[in-house]
Amino acid sequence: MTETAIEQAMRHALSLAARGPAYGVNPQVGCVILAAGNHSQIIAEGWHRGAGTPHAEVDALSKLRPEQTRGATAVVTLEPCNHFGRTGPCSEALIAAGIGRVVYAVSDPGVHSSGGAERLRQAGVIVESGVLADEVSEAMRAWLTATRLRRPFVTVKWAASLDGRAAAADGTSQWITGTAARQRVHEQREQSDAILVGTGTVLADDPSLTARGDAGELMPHQPIPVVIGERAIPADAKVFSHPQPAIVTGSRDLGSILSELFDLGIRHAFVEGGPALASAFVAADLVDQYFIYLAPIVLGGGGLALGDIGVATIGEAKRLTIEHVERLGDDLLVVARPREGN
Ligand SMILES: NC(=O)c1ccc[n+]([C@@H]2O[C@H](COP(=O)([O-])OP(=O)(O)OC[C@H]3O[C@@H](n4cnc5c(N)ncnc54)[C@H](OP(=O)(O)O)[C@@H]3O)[C@@H](O)[C@H]2O)c1
């Protein structure tokens, strides 16, 4: 089926959204403005570049003169916001610019920011929603999940041998996978707001938990290191030299730790182990996405990637859907998510 001009414009807005940062409190949003009376003519593009910068709609409007915006159509991936944050409400900016029609994909689930569609309608703007909603929701999945659940979206990552071991019998686990896989992990760290590890990993490996490039250089965005557990960790642990101040919870209560992290603005948490912490997240059904790296080695022994997750019999297995499988050097990356209704 051929796409309508509006669907094409929404697809373009979605590609613009991806130019913004995946981390941070705000969602990735894209917007295109179509000429009054000609939906095939894009007259401006906008996207959101992170907290404190103009929202996508305002960014697009800023490129146009008033006579161009009057009666034009704005196509935007997320319902225009309706609140005064660090920037003014997008609904008011669209009304002030004389926009005639607003088409968006996904409603804003935010407590403070929703209501933009209603405000636009009150002002006489034609409003339509749901265009490419599935694709846009999928692209915004982490932010939408975090906003709805008021806890960060949780990705659990581990690296294992083909027989599912995350460490050898003596506890050594660093460098299970090769360079390409490790580099991908650094990129994934950079896209996250926080890296979570248990005290066991800090005591065993003393990881720095920074996001680094090929040459070991620090990437521009650094996730906050979070160490979860009751035991004290040494004052000279490398996490305390991280560019972001480390958070040490002193607690094992994952539910309350996640809500506190949400209140600190963390929307995407990247759990990097070890097995005890990863198992606790899985057992509590607090995992939204799995990144499982598999190396072509077998280790045997007891160093399993997961321990007790509360599954006693096969009927209780936590079933996953595989989203994506990729070969990285000699290793495999399997991306999976909990199966719906599981
Ligand atoms: N292959 C990999 O991907 C990978 C990744 C990381 C680590 N590792 C390896 O894993 C080993 C360390 O394993 P580990 O399991 O001890 O590490 P861990 O999961 O990082 O730490 C375990 C500790 O986390 C704390 N914790 C916090 N919340 C918890 C909860 N809700 N439930 C249970 N524990 C909780 C507990 O410590 P408190 O007693 O302090 O509360 C627990 O002893 C090392 O050999 C390391 O090299 C492998």
PDBQT file of the ligand as one rigid body, heavy atoms in Angstrom, charges set to zero:
ROOT
HETATM    1  N1  LIG A 401      30.003 -11.720  32.264  1.00  0.00    +0.000 N 
HETATM    2  C1  LIG A 401      29.404 -10.652  32.688  1.00  0.00    +0.000 C 
HETATM    3  O1  LIG A 401      28.639 -10.027  31.943  1.00  0.00    +0.000 OA
HETATM    4  C2  LIG A 401      29.654 -10.171  34.077  1.00  0.00    +0.000 A 
HETATM    5  C3  LIG A 401      29.212  -8.898  34.426  1.00  0.00    +0.000 A 
HETATM    6  C4  LIG A 401      29.434  -8.467  35.716  1.00  0.00    +0.000 A 
HETATM    7  C5  LIG A 401      30.068  -9.296  36.629  1.00  0.00    +0.000 A 
HETATM    8  N2  LIG A 401      30.499 -10.520  36.253  1.00  0.00    +0.000 N 
HETATM    9  C6  LIG A 401      31.151 -11.421  37.204  1.00  0.00    +0.000 C 
HETATM   10  O2  LIG A 401      30.238 -11.737  38.216  1.00  0.00    +0.000 OA
HETATM   11  C7  LIG A 401      30.943 -12.015  39.408  1.00  0.00    +0.000 C 
HETATM   12  C8  LIG A 401      30.292 -11.273  40.558  1.00  0.00    +0.000 C 
HETATM   13  O3  LIG A 401      29.031 -11.837  40.715  1.00  0.00    +0.000 OA
HETATM   14  P1  LIG A 401      27.966 -11.325  41.755  1.00  0.00    +0.000 P 
HETATM   15  O4  LIG A 401      26.713 -12.040  41.440  1.00  0.00    +0.000 OA
HETATM   16  O5  LIG A 401      28.536 -11.367  43.116  1.00  0.00    +0.000 OA
HETATM   17  O6  LIG A 401      27.888  -9.790  41.357  1.00  0.00    +0.000 OA
HETATM   18  P2  LIG A 401      26.761  -8.690  41.510  1.00  0.00    +0.000 P 
HETATM   19  O7  LIG A 401      25.452  -9.175  41.029  1.00  0.00    +0.000 OA
HETATM   20  O8  LIG A 401      27.344  -7.466  40.905  1.00  0.00    +0.000 OA
HETATM   21  O9  LIG A 401      26.718  -8.444  43.053  1.00  0.00    +0.000 OA
HETATM   22  C9  LIG A 401      25.998  -9.262  43.906  1.00  0.00    +0.000 C 
HETATM   23  C10 LIG A 401      25.622  -8.472  45.089  1.00  0.00    +0.000 C 
HETATM   24  O10 LIG A 401      24.683  -7.471  44.700  1.00  0.00    +0.000 OA
HETATM   25  C11 LIG A 401      24.020  -7.071  45.861  1.00  0.00    +0.000 C 
HETATM   26  N3  LIG A 401      22.589  -6.910  45.567  1.00  0.00    +0.000 N 
HETATM   27  C12 LIG A 401      21.990  -5.725  45.421  1.00  0.00    +0.000 A 
HETATM   28  N4  LIG A 401      20.687  -5.874  45.199  1.00  0.00    +0.000 NA
HETATM   29  C13 LIG A 401      20.444  -7.193  45.211  1.00  0.00    +0.000 A 
HETATM   30  C14 LIG A 401      19.264  -7.948  45.058  1.00  0.00    +0.000 A 
HETATM   31  N5  LIG A 401      18.081  -7.357  44.864  1.00  0.00    +0.000 N 
HETATM   32  N6  LIG A 401      19.369  -9.277  45.110  1.00  0.00    +0.000 NA
HETATM   33  C15 LIG A 401      20.571  -9.861  45.307  1.00  0.00    +0.000 A 
HETATM   34  N7  LIG A 401      21.726  -9.185  45.480  1.00  0.00    +0.000 NA
HETATM   35  C16 LIG A 401      21.661  -7.859  45.433  1.00  0.00    +0.000 A 
HETATM   36  C17 LIG A 401      24.312  -8.094  46.938  1.00  0.00    +0.000 C 
HETATM   37  O11 LIG A 401      25.312  -7.524  47.730  1.00  0.00    +0.000 OA
HETATM   38  P3  LIG A 401      25.200  -6.994  49.225  1.00  0.00    +0.000 P 
HETATM   39  O12 LIG A 401      25.506  -8.149  50.069  1.00  0.00    +0.000 OA
HETATM   40  O13 LIG A 401      26.259  -5.949  49.258  1.00  0.00    +0.000 OA
HETATM   41  O14 LIG A 401      23.831  -6.461  49.420  1.00  0.00    +0.000 OA
HETATM   42  C18 LIG A 401      24.900  -9.230  46.147  1.00  0.00    +0.000 C 
HETATM   43  O15 LIG A 401      25.803  -9.994  46.903  1.00  0.00    +0.000 OA
HETATM   44  C19 LIG A 401      32.369 -11.635  39.194  1.00  0.00    +0.000 C 
HETATM   45  O16 LIG A 401      33.083 -12.805  38.915  1.00  0.00    +0.000 OA
HETATM   46  C20 LIG A 401      32.287 -10.778  37.956  1.00  0.00    +0.000 C 
HETATM   47  O17 LIG A 401      33.496 -10.838  37.262  1.00  0.00    +0.000 OA
HETATM   48  C21 LIG A 401      30.295 -10.986  34.990  1.00  0.00    +0.000 A 
ENDROOT
TORSDOF 0
